[in-house]
Amino acid sequence: MITYQEHQVVGALNTPLVPLDDRPIVERMADKMLEMGMNGIAVTADSLAEHSNFTRAEIGAHGSEASDLAKSRAVRDRRLD
């Protein structure tokens, strides 16, 4: 006799939903700046707005602080090499 098993509905999630990134905006913006820089994209206010979901107001308010944070994260400690 043929028996059928229920299957997963197409489009159903296999994993639980991941919560939205709740880190501060400055940290998220700094990470995006580092990512863009590593991919050879010049990081400007215009390019950051184009390659991210940050608004121009957010970039204007937090851009300089995020830039400083990104620069500090990008510096390697040469003593470890």
SEFIZA-3560 file (N, C-alpha, C; in Angstrom, 3 decimals):
REM SEFIZA-3560
<numar><xx>0.829</xx><yy>-1.164</yy><zz>0.000</zz><atom>N</atom></numar>
<numar><xx>0.000</xx><yy>0.000</yy><zz>0.000</zz><atom>CA</atom></numar>
<numar><xx>0.889</xx><yy>1.250</yy><zz>0.000</zz><atom>C</atom></numar>
<numar><xx>0.513</xx><yy>2.250</yy><zz>-0.744</zz><atom>N</atom></numar>
<numar><xx>1.262</xx><yy>3.496</yy><zz>-0.830</zz><atom>CA</atom></numar>
<numar><xx>0.789</xx><yy>4.424</yy><zz>0.279</zz><atom>C</atom></numar>
<numar><xx>1.754</xx><yy>4.974</yy><zz>1.000</zz><atom>N</atom></numar>
<numar><xx>1.423</xx><yy>5.963</yy><zz>2.032</zz><atom>CA</atom></numar>
<numar><xx>2.131</xx><yy>7.267</yy><zz>1.697</zz><atom>C</atom></numar>
<numar><xx>1.533</xx><yy>8.337</yy><zz>2.051</zz><atom>N</atom></numar>
<numar><xx>2.098</xx><yy>9.652</yy><zz>1.779</zz><atom>CA</atom></numar>
<numar><xx>2.486</xx><yy>10.318</yy><zz>3.091</zz><atom>C</atom></numar>
<numar><xx>3.620</xx><yy>11.000</yy><zz>3.030</zz><atom>N</atom></numar>
<numar><xx>4.063</xx><yy>11.758</yy><zz>4.191</zz><atom>CA</atom></numar>
<numar><xx>3.842</xx><yy>13.236</yy><zz>3.898</zz><atom>C</atom></numar>
<numar><xx>3.525</xx><yy>13.953</yy><zz>4.937</zz><atom>N</atom></numar>
<numar><xx>3.390</xx><yy>15.390</yy><zz>4.752</zz><atom>CA</atom></numar>
<numar><xx>4.762</xx><yy>15.979</yy><zz>4.475</zz><atom>C</atom></numar>
<numar><xx>4.801</xx><yy>16.951</yy><zz>3.634</zz><atom>N</atom></numar>
<numar><xx>6.056</xx><yy>17.617</yy><zz>3.322</zz><atom>CA</atom></numar>
<numar><xx>5.973</xx><yy>19.075</yy><zz>3.752</zz><atom>C</atom></numar>
<numar><xx>7.131</xx><yy>19.678</yy><zz>3.765</zz><atom>N</atom></numar>
<numar><xx>7.187</xx><yy>21.078</yy><zz>4.178</zz><atom>CA</atom></numar>
<numar><xx>6.570</xx><yy>21.943</yy><zz>3.086</zz><atom>C</atom></numar>
<numar><xx>5.816</xx><yy>22.919</yy><zz>3.483</zz><atom>N</atom></numar>
<numar><xx>5.181</xx><yy>23.825</yy><zz>2.539</zz><atom>CA</atom></numar>
<numar><xx>6.264</xx><yy>24.651</yy><zz>1.855</zz><atom>C</atom></numar>
<numar><xx>6.157</xx><yy>24.788</yy><zz>0.550</zz><atom>N</atom></numar>
<numar><xx>7.127</xx><yy>25.575</yy><zz>-0.210</zz><atom>CA</atom></numar>
<numar><xx>7.084</xx><yy>27.014</yy><zz>0.290</zz><atom>C</atom></numar>
<numar><xx>8.241</xx><yy>27.548</yy><zz>0.575</zz><atom>N</atom></numar>
<numar><xx>8.338</xx><yy>28.912</yy><zz>1.074</zz><atom>CA</atom></numar>
<numar><xx>8.311</xx><yy>29.020</yy><zz>2.578</zz><atom>C</atom></numar>
<numar><xx>8.105</xx><yy>27.913</yy><zz>3.274</zz><atom>N</atom></numar>
<numar><xx>8.104</xx><yy>27.950</yy><zz>4.735</zz><atom>CA</atom></numar>
<numar><xx>9.539</xx><yy>28.088</yy><zz>5.235</zz><atom>C</atom></numar>
<numar><xx>9.709</xx><yy>28.716</yy><zz>6.366</zz><atom>N</atom></numar>
<numar><xx>11.041</xx><yy>28.934</yy><zz>6.908</zz><atom>CA</atom></numar>
<numar><xx>11.550</xx><yy>27.691</yy><zz>7.618</zz><atom>C</atom></numar>
<numar><xx>12.806</xx><yy>27.352</yy><zz>7.366</zz><atom>N</atom></numar>
<numar><xx>13.441</xx><yy>26.224</yy><zz>8.051</zz><atom>CA</atom></numar>
<numar><xx>14.039</xx><yy>26.657</yy><zz>9.372</zz><atom>C</atom></numar>
<numar><xx>14.426</xx><yy>27.914</yy><zz>9.440</zz><atom>N</atom></numar>
<numar><xx>15.097</xx><yy>28.428</yy><zz>10.625</zz><atom>CA</atom></numar>
<numar><xx>14.249</xx><yy>29.538</yy><zz>11.236</zz><atom>C</atom></numar>
<numar><xx>14.436</xx><yy>29.776</yy><zz>12.508</zz><atom>N</atom></numar>
<numar><xx>13.680</xx><yy>30.865</yy><zz>13.134</zz><atom>CA</atom></numar>
<numar><xx>14.131</xx><yy>32.214</yy><zz>12.569</zz><atom>C</atom></numar>
<numar><xx>13.257</xx><yy>33.167</yy><zz>12.629</zz><atom>N</atom></numar>
<numar><xx>13.603</xx><yy>34.496</yy><zz>12.148</zz><atom>CA</atom></numar>
<numar><xx>14.724</xx><yy>35.083</yy><zz>12.991</zz><atom>C</atom></numar>
<numar><xx>15.674</xx><yy>35.705</yy><zz>12.333</zz><atom>N</atom></numar>
<numar><xx>16.785</xx><yy>36.349</yy><zz>13.022</zz><atom>CA</atom></numar>
<numar><xx>16.334</xx><yy>37.759</yy><zz>13.394</zz><atom>C</atom></numar>
<numar><xx>16.522</xx><yy>38.159</yy><zz>14.622</zz><atom>N</atom></numar>
<numar><xx>16.098</xx><yy>39.507</yy><zz>14.998</zz><atom>CA</atom></numar>
<numar><xx>16.904</xx><yy>40.558</yy><zz>14.236</zz><atom>C</atom></numar>
<numar><xx>16.287</xx><yy>41.692</yy><zz>14.034</zz><atom>N</atom></numar>
<numar><xx>16.991</xx><yy>42.777</yy><zz>13.365</zz><atom>CA</atom></numar>
<numar><xx>18.235</xx><yy>43.146</yy><zz>14.165</zz><atom>C</atom></numar>
<numar><xx>19.219</xx><yy>43.627</yy><zz>13.454</zz><atom>N</atom></numar>
<numar><xx>20.475</xx><yy>44.000</yy><zz>14.096</zz><atom>CA</atom></numar>
<numar><xx>20.215</xx><yy>45.127</yy><zz>15.084</zz><atom>C</atom></numar>
<numar><xx>20.404</xx><yy>44.845</yy><zz>16.363</zz><atom>N</atom></numar>
<numar><xx>20.106</xx><yy>45.845</yy><zz>17.371</zz><atom>CA</atom></numar>
<numar><xx>21.351</xx><yy>46.549</yy><zz>17.897</zz><atom>C</atom></numar>
<numar><xx>22.446</xx><yy>46.439</yy><zz>17.138</zz><atom>N</atom></numar>
<numar><xx>23.636</xx><yy>47.189</yy><zz>17.526</zz><atom>CA</atom></numar>
<numar><xx>23.409</xx><yy>48.669</yy><zz>17.247</zz><atom>C</atom></numar>
<numar><xx>24.146</xx><yy>49.533</yy><zz>17.903</zz><atom>N</atom></numar>
<numar><xx>23.999</xx><yy>50.972</yy><zz>17.639</zz><atom>CA</atom></numar>
<numar><xx>24.305</xx><yy>51.297</yy><zz>16.173</zz><atom>C</atom></numar>
<numar><xx>23.677</xx><yy>52.349</yy><zz>15.686</zz><atom>N</atom></numar>
<numar><xx>23.816</xx><yy>52.720</yy><zz>14.278</zz><atom>CA</atom></numar>
<numar><xx>25.264</xx><yy>53.043</yy><zz>13.917</zz><atom>C</atom></numar>
<numar><xx>26.012</xx><yy>53.598</yy><zz>14.850</zz><atom>N</atom></numar>
<numar><xx>27.408</xx><yy>53.945</yy><zz>14.559</zz><atom>CA</atom></numar>
<numar><xx>28.223</xx><yy>52.679</yy><zz>14.272</zz><atom>C</atom></numar>
<numar><xx>28.001</xx><yy>51.631</yy><zz>15.031</zz><atom>N</atom></numar>
<numar><xx>28.733</xx><yy>50.385</yy><zz>14.804</zz><atom>CA</atom></numar>
<numar><xx>28.340</xx><yy>49.740</yy><zz>13.486</zz><atom>C</atom></numar>
<numar><xx>27.040</xx><yy>49.742</yy><zz>13.174</zz><atom>N</atom></numar>
<numar><xx>26.600</xx><yy>49.162</yy><zz>11.903</zz><atom>CA</atom></numar>
<numar><xx>27.152</xx><yy>49.949</yy><zz>10.719</zz><atom>C</atom></numar>
<numar><xx>27.185</xx><yy>51.273</yy><zz>10.853</zz><atom>N</atom></numar>
<numar><xx>27.691</xx><yy>52.119</yy><zz>9.782</zz><atom>CA</atom></numar>
<numar><xx>29.194</xx><yy>51.923</yy><zz>9.611</zz><atom>C</atom></numar>
<numar><xx>29.922</xx><yy>51.793</yy><zz>10.707</zz><atom>N</atom></numar>
<numar><xx>31.365</xx><yy>51.553</yy><zz>10.638</zz><atom>CA</atom></numar>
<numar><xx>31.655</xx><yy>50.216</yy><zz>9.965</zz><atom>C</atom></numar>
<numar><xx>30.886</xx><yy>49.191</yy><zz>10.284</zz><atom>N</atom></numar>
<numar><xx>31.067</xx><yy>47.886</yy><zz>9.639</zz><atom>CA</atom></numar>
<numar><xx>30.822</xx><yy>47.973</yy><zz>8.144</zz><atom>C</atom></numar>
<numar><xx>29.795</xx><yy>48.722</yy><zz>7.742</zz><atom>N</atom></numar>
<numar><xx>29.499</xx><yy>48.884</yy><zz>6.318</zz><atom>CA</atom></numar>
<numar><xx>30.624</xx><yy>49.641</yy><zz>5.629</zz><atom>C</atom></numar>
<numar><xx>31.181</xx><yy>50.639</yy><zz>6.290</zz><atom>N</atom></numar>
<numar><xx>32.303</xx><yy>51.395</yy><zz>5.721</zz><atom>CA</atom></numar>
<numar><xx>33.511</xx><yy>50.491</yy><zz>5.518</zz><atom>C</atom></numar>
<numar><xx>33.812</xx><yy>49.650</yy><zz>6.507</zz><atom>N</atom></numar>
<numar><xx>34.932</xx><yy>48.721</yy><zz>6.385</zz><atom>CA</atom></numar>
<numar><xx>34.695</xx><yy>47.738</yy><zz>5.239</zz><atom>C</atom></numar>
<numar><xx>33.492</xx><yy>47.232</yy><zz>5.149</zz><atom>N</atom></numar>
<numar><xx>33.145</xx><yy>46.283</yy><zz>4.077</zz><atom>CA</atom></numar>
<numar><xx>33.316</xx><yy>46.929</yy><zz>2.706</zz><atom>C</atom></numar>
<numar><xx>32.848</xx><yy>48.156</yy><zz>2.572</zz><atom>N</atom></numar>
<numar><xx>32.977</xx><yy>48.849</yy><zz>1.287</zz><atom>CA</atom></numar>
<numar><xx>34.444</xx><yy>49.093</yy><zz>0.950</zz><atom>C</atom></numar>
<numar><xx>35.210</xx><yy>49.518</yy><zz>1.948</zz><atom>N</atom></numar>
<numar><xx>36.623</xx><yy>49.769</yy><zz>1.718</zz><atom>CA</atom></numar>
<numar><xx>37.387</xx><yy>48.520</yy><zz>1.312</zz><atom>C</atom></numar>
<numar><xx>37.049</xx><yy>47.391</yy><zz>1.935</zz><atom>N</atom></numar>
<numar><xx>37.716</xx><yy>46.134</yy><zz>1.592</zz><atom>CA</atom></numar>
<numar><xx>37.355</xx><yy>45.654</yy><zz>0.195</zz><atom>C</atom></numar>
<numar><xx>36.207</xx><yy>46.106</yy><zz>-0.312</zz><atom>N</atom></numar>
<numar><xx>35.790</xx><yy>45.733</yy><zz>-1.656</zz><atom>CA</atom></numar>
<numar><xx>36.224</xx><yy>46.750</yy><zz>-2.707</zz><atom>C</atom></numar>
<numar><xx>37.057</xx><yy>47.691</yy><zz>-2.308</zz><atom>N</atom></numar>
<numar><xx>37.604</xx><yy>48.652</yy><zz>-3.253</zz><atom>CA</atom></numar>
<numar><xx>36.659</xx><yy>49.781</yy><zz>-3.619</zz><atom>C</atom></numar>
<numar><xx>35.669</xx><yy>50.018</yy><zz>-2.813</zz><atom>N</atom></numar>
<numar><xx>34.716</xx><yy>51.100</yy><zz>-3.070</zz><atom>CA</atom></numar>
<numar><xx>35.107</xx><yy>52.287</yy><zz>-2.202</zz><atom>C</atom></numar>
<numar><xx>35.306</xx><yy>53.432</yy><zz>-2.831</zz><atom>N</atom></numar>
<numar><xx>35.631</xx><yy>54.636</yy><zz>-2.073</zz><atom>CA</atom></numar>
<numar><xx>34.435</xx><yy>55.006</yy><zz>-1.205</zz><atom>C</atom></numar>
<numar><xx>34.678</xx><yy>55.210</yy><zz>0.062</zz><atom>N</atom></numar>
<numar><xx>33.595</xx><yy>55.488</yy><zz>0.998</zz><atom>CA</atom></numar>
<numar><xx>33.394</xx><yy>56.991</yy><zz>1.112</zz><atom>C</atom></numar>
<numar><xx>32.295</xx><yy>57.436</yy><zz>0.561</zz><atom>N</atom></numar>
<numar><xx>31.858</xx><yy>58.824</yy><zz>0.688</zz><atom>CA</atom></numar>
<numar><xx>30.416</xx><yy>58.790</yy><zz>1.187</zz><atom>C</atom></numar>
<numar><xx>29.892</xx><yy>59.949</yy><zz>1.536</zz><atom>N</atom></numar>
<numar><xx>28.503</xx><yy>59.997</yy><zz>1.991</zz><atom>CA</atom></numar>
<numar><xx>27.568</xx><yy>59.503</yy><zz>0.887</zz><atom>C</atom></numar>
<numar><xx>27.862</xx><yy>59.882</yy><zz>-0.356</zz><atom>N</atom></numar>
<numar><xx>27.014</xx><yy>59.449</yy><zz>-1.471</zz><atom>CA</atom></numar>
<numar><xx>27.100</xx><yy>57.952</yy><zz>-1.702</zz><atom>C</atom></numar>
<numar><xx>28.326</xx><yy>57.410</yy><zz>-1.688</zz><atom>N</atom></numar>
<numar><xx>28.466</xx><yy>55.969</yy><zz>-1.938</zz><atom>CA</atom></numar>
<numar><xx>27.900</xx><yy>55.148</yy><zz>-0.775</zz><atom>C</atom></numar>
<numar><xx>28.008</xx><yy>55.657</yy><zz>0.444</zz><atom>N</atom></numar>
<numar><xx>27.442</xx><yy>54.954</yy><zz>1.592</zz><atom>CA</atom></numar>
<numar><xx>25.918</xx><yy>54.921</yy><zz>1.502</zz><atom>C</atom></numar>
<numar><xx>25.325</xx><yy>56.019</yy><zz>1.089</zz><atom>N</atom></numar>
<numar><xx>23.869</xx><yy>56.054</yy><zz>0.915</zz><atom>CA</atom></numar>
<numar><xx>23.432</xx><yy>55.118</yy><zz>-0.205</zz><atom>C</atom></numar>
<numar><xx>24.253</xx><yy>55.016</yy><zz>-1.242</zz><atom>N</atom></numar>
<numar><xx>23.918</xx><yy>54.170</yy><zz>-2.388</zz><atom>CA</atom></numar>
<numar><xx>24.047</xx><yy>52.682</yy><zz>-2.075</zz><atom>C</atom></numar>
<numar><xx>25.036</xx><yy>52.306</yy><zz>-1.260</zz><atom>N</atom></numar>
<numar><xx>25.330</xx><yy>50.901</yy><zz>-0.997</zz><atom>CA</atom></numar>
<numar><xx>24.783</xx><yy>50.394</yy><zz>0.342</zz><atom>C</atom></numar>
<numar><xx>23.961</xx><yy>51.187</yy><zz>1.010</zz><atom>N</atom></numar>
<numar><xx>23.436</xx><yy>50.756</yy><zz>2.307</zz><atom>CA</atom></numar>
<numar><xx>21.999</xx><yy>51.230</yy><zz>2.445</zz><atom>C</atom></numar>
<numar><xx>21.430</xx><yy>50.935</yy><zz>3.579</zz><atom>N</atom></numar>
<numar><xx>20.063</xx><yy>51.392</yy><zz>3.835</zz><atom>CA</atom></numar>
<numar><xx>20.038</xx><yy>52.556</yy><zz>4.820</zz><atom>C</atom></numar>
<numar><xx>21.165</xx><yy>53.227</yy><zz>4.997</zz><atom>N</atom></numar>
<numar><xx>21.216</xx><yy>54.399</yy><zz>5.864</zz><atom>CA</atom></numar>
<numar><xx>20.689</xx><yy>55.609</yy><zz>5.096</zz><atom>C</atom></numar>
<numar><xx>19.934</xx><yy>56.443</yy><zz>5.776</zz><atom>N</atom></numar>
<numar><xx>19.435</xx><yy>57.661</yy><zz>5.142</zz><atom>CA</atom></numar>
<numar><xx>20.538</xx><yy>58.714</yy><zz>5.164</zz><atom>C</atom></numar>
<numar><xx>20.374</xx><yy>59.711</yy><zz>4.334</zz><atom>N</atom></numar>
<numar><xx>21.374</xx><yy>60.790</yy><zz>4.309</zz><atom>CA</atom></numar>
<numar><xx>21.403</xx><yy>61.543</yy><zz>5.637</zz><atom>C</atom></numar>
<numar><xx>20.273</xx><yy>61.636</yy><zz>6.298</zz><atom>N</atom></numar>
<numar><xx>20.231</xx><yy>62.293</yy><zz>7.612</zz><atom>CA</atom></numar>
<numar><xx>21.029</xx><yy>61.489</yy><zz>8.632</zz><atom>C</atom></numar>
<numar><xx>20.885</xx><yy>60.166</yy><zz>8.606</zz><atom>N</atom></numar>
<numar><xx>21.651</xx><yy>59.311</yy><zz>9.523</zz><atom>CA</atom></numar>
<numar><xx>23.142</xx><yy>59.409</yy><zz>9.219</zz><atom>C</atom></numar>
<numar><xx>23.486</xx><yy>59.430</yy><zz>7.944</zz><atom>N</atom></numar>
<numar><xx>24.896</xx><yy>59.536</yy><zz>7.561</zz><atom>CA</atom></numar>
<numar><xx>25.459</xx><yy>60.874</yy><zz>8.007</zz><atom>C</atom></numar>
<numar><xx>24.674</xx><yy>61.938</yy><zz>7.843</zz><atom>N</atom></numar>
<numar><xx>25.127</xx><yy>63.257</yy><zz>8.283</zz><atom>CA</atom></numar>
<numar><xx>25.315</xx><yy>63.335</yy><zz>9.785</zz><atom>C</atom></numar>
<numar><xx>24.428</xx><yy>62.683</yy><zz>10.517</zz><atom>N</atom></numar>
<numar><xx>24.483</xx><yy>62.753</yy><zz>11.986</zz><atom>CA</atom></numar>
<numar><xx>25.556</xx><yy>61.854</yy><zz>12.583</zz><atom>C</atom></numar>
<numar><xx>25.793</xx><yy>60.687</yy><zz>11.981</zz><atom>N</atom></numar>
<numar><xx>26.680</xx><yy>59.702</yy><zz>12.601</zz><atom>CA</atom></numar>
<numar><xx>27.895</xx><yy>59.337</yy><zz>11.746</zz><atom>C</atom></numar>
<numar><xx>28.000</xx><yy>59.917</yy><zz>10.567</zz><atom>N</atom></numar>
<numar><xx>29.053</xx><yy>59.536</yy><zz>9.632</zz><atom>CA</atom></numar>
<numar><xx>30.469</xx><yy>59.753</yy><zz>10.142</zz><atom>C</atom></numar>
<numar><xx>30.724</xx><yy>60.888</yy><zz>10.750</zz><atom>N</atom></numar>
<numar><xx>32.092</xx><yy>61.165</yy><zz>11.199</zz><atom>CA</atom></numar>
<numar><xx>32.498</xx><yy>60.246</yy><zz>12.349</zz><atom>C</atom></numar>
<numar><xx>31.577</xx><yy>59.986</yy><zz>13.250</zz><atom>N</atom></numar>
<numar><xx>31.877</xx><yy>59.082</yy><zz>14.364</zz><atom>CA</atom></numar>
<numar><xx>32.079</xx><yy>57.647</yy><zz>13.851</zz><atom>C</atom></numar>
<numar><xx>31.244</xx><yy>57.233</yy><zz>12.906</zz><atom>N</atom></numar>
<numar><xx>31.387</xx><yy>55.894</yy><zz>12.321</zz><atom>CA</atom></numar>
<numar><xx>32.683</xx><yy>55.777</yy><zz>11.537</zz><atom>C</atom></numar>
<numar><xx>33.062</xx><yy>56.846</yy><zz>10.861</zz><atom>N</atom></numar>
<numar><xx>34.311</xx><yy>56.844</yy><zz>10.115</zz><atom>CA</atom></numar>
<numar><xx>35.507</xx><yy>56.684</yy><zz>11.044</zz><atom>C</atom></numar>
<numar><xx>35.504</xx><yy>57.395</yy><zz>12.154</zz><atom>N</atom></numar>
<numar><xx>36.584</xx><yy>57.266</yy><zz>13.138</zz><atom>CA</atom></numar>
<numar><xx>36.652</xx><yy>55.847</yy><zz>13.694</zz><atom>C</atom></numar>
<numar><xx>35.491</xx><yy>55.265</yy><zz>13.983</zz><atom>N</atom></numar>
<numar><xx>35.447</xx><yy>53.901</yy><zz>14.493</zz><atom>CA</atom></numar>
<numar><xx>35.955</xx><yy>52.912</yy><zz>13.450</zz><atom>C</atom></numar>
<numar><xx>35.562</xx><yy>53.104</yy><zz>12.199</zz><atom>N</atom></numar>
<numar><xx>36.016</xx><yy>52.213</yy><zz>11.127</zz><atom>CA</atom></numar>
<numar><xx>37.528</xx><yy>52.308</yy><zz>10.952</zz><atom>C</atom></numar>
<numar><xx>38.069</xx><yy>53.504</yy><zz>11.028</zz><atom>N</atom></numar>
<numar><xx>39.522</xx><yy>53.676</yy><zz>10.908</zz><atom>CA</atom></numar>
<numar><xx>40.253</xx><yy>52.983</yy><zz>12.045</zz><atom>C</atom></numar>
<numar><xx>39.720</xx><yy>53.102</yy><zz>13.245</zz><atom>N</atom></numar>
<numar><xx>40.389</xx><yy>52.458</yy><zz>14.386</zz><atom>CA</atom></numar>
<numar><xx>40.314</xx><yy>50.939</yy><zz>14.281</zz><atom>C</atom></numar>
<numar><xx>39.243</xx><yy>50.424</yy><zz>13.721</zz><atom>N</atom></numar>
<numar><xx>39.122</xx><yy>48.969</yy><zz>13.541</zz><atom>CA</atom></numar>
<numar><xx>39.990</xx><yy>48.462</yy><zz>12.396</zz><atom>C</atom></numar>
<numar><xx>40.286</xx><yy>49.315</yy><zz>11.444</zz><atom>N</atom></numar>
<numar><xx>41.047</xx><yy>48.890</yy><zz>10.263</zz><atom>CA</atom></numar>
<numar><xx>42.546</xx><yy>48.821</yy><zz>10.529</zz><atom>C</atom></numar>
<numar><xx>43.018</xx><yy>49.469</yy><zz>11.571</zz><atom>N</atom></numar>
<numar><xx>44.445</xx><yy>49.495</yy><zz>11.869</zz><atom>CA</atom></numar>
<numar><xx>44.856</xx><yy>48.162</yy><zz>12.499</zz><atom>C</atom></numar>
<numar><xx>45.850</xx><yy>47.541</yy><zz>11.885</zz><atom>N</atom></numar>
<numar><xx>46.343</xx><yy>46.274</yy><zz>12.422</zz><atom>CA</atom></numar>
<numar><xx>47.501</xx><yy>46.527</yy><zz>13.367</zz><atom>C</atom></numar>
<numar><xx>47.648</xx><yy>45.670</yy><zz>14.325</zz><atom>N</atom></numar>
<numar><xx>48.771</xx><yy>45.741</yy><zz>15.243</zz><atom>CA</atom></numar>
<numar><xx>49.944</xx><yy>45.013</yy><zz>14.591</zz><atom>C</atom></numar>
<numar><xx>50.946</xx><yy>45.748</yy><zz>14.167</zz><atom>N</atom></numar>
<numar><xx>52.092</xx><yy>45.166</yy><zz>13.454</zz><atom>CA</atom></numar>
<numar><xx>52.919</xx><yy>44.263</yy><zz>14.348</zz><atom>C</atom></numar>
<numar><xx>52.780</xx><yy>44.392</yy><zz>15.669</zz><atom>N</atom></numar>
<numar><xx>53.550</xx><yy>43.533</yy><zz>16.554</zz><atom>CA</atom></numar>
<numar><xx>53.096</xx><yy>42.096</yy><zz>16.471</zz><atom>C</atom></numar>
<numar><xx>51.875</xx><yy>41.866</yy><zz>15.987</zz><atom>N</atom></numar>
<numar><xx>51.330</xx><yy>40.509</yy><zz>15.902</zz><atom>CA</atom></numar>
<numar><xx>51.743</xx><yy>39.801</yy><zz>14.618</zz><atom>C</atom></numar>
<numar><xx>52.294</xx><yy>40.530</yy><zz>13.655</zz><atom>N</atom></numar>
<numar><xx>52.688</xx><yy>39.904</yy><zz>12.378</zz><atom>CA</atom></numar>
<numar><xx>53.976</xx><yy>39.134</yy><zz>12.473</zz><atom>C</atom></numar>
//
